[in-house]
Amino acid sequence: MRKMFLMGRSEAGKTSLTQALKGEELHYIKTQYTNTEDDTIDSPGEYAESKRFSVGLACFSFEADVVAIVQAADEPFNLFGDSSRAFIQRPLIGIITKIDSPYANIPMVRQWLLNAGCERIFMVNNVTREGVDELIEYLSEDTPNLSLEQAMFKQRLGLNEWDPLPEGVEYPAETRI
């Protein structure tokens, strides 16, 4: 399974999502530090809420295969500006939690995540586990192994390492594994 880094404001549902992904019973735990030992890296919401700590988000993103912005469906505001993916060199996904909230505004939160540069958006309910299997399936997909030459070739095409090659384009013979 690919390692996922979760970032978002306090009470967005990051720790509950981590518990749901593991199949654990949900119980409240205030995240006090960033844990990088499991398949999911859970960060304190304060890292996203404070300019002083936000550089930690960029640093921890290098420990992951996938970076996820977690936003509750009933968020009153957005912490992540347009093109947030500019500092992230990993696939960026969005996860909308609390989709059953009576105050949910899913279209607005979805638009925030799209504006931030999320390539794919998942909607989950940590309590009922709705959408969790789809997220697990995504994380279970194999990440292609590339040589340095193949990664550099993709860069020259303006692609990220995880982007597929355009139709009809192949790696030069000297870069094939």
C-alpha positions, 0 to 999 in steps of 0.5 A: 500500500502506498504511504499517504500523508494527511494534512488539514485543519484541526477536527477535519477528520484526519485521525478518524480517517486513519482509524477507519483505514485500519478498520479500528473503532473510532475514538478521539485522540488529539494528534500532538505530533506527526507519526510517520511509522504507519502507512498513513502519516497523520499531522496535527491540524496546527501545521496547516493552521499556522504559517510558522509550522506550515513548512513542516507539511512540505517536509513531511510530504517527502516521506509519502507516496501520496499527499492528501488534503483533508477537508470536512464537508462542513468547513466554514473556510479553506486553508489551502490556496489555489495551486497548493500543489506547487510545493508538493512533488507527489500525487495530490488528492482531496478527501472530503470527510463528514459528508453526512453533516447537516451543514455539508456544502460538498460542491464548495469544498470540492471546488476548493480542493480542485482549485488547490490542485487535487487530481482526484477527490474522495468523499468519506464518512469515517463513522459508516466507512462510506468511501473508505474502500474506494480510498483503500483501493486507490492506495493499493494501486502499484506505483510505477518504478522508474529509472532516473533516466525515465523520470528525467524524460518525463520531466522534459515532457512536462510530466510528473513521474506518476503521469502516464506517457501521452499516447504514441510516446515511448521511452527512448531505448536507452532508458528502458528498464 
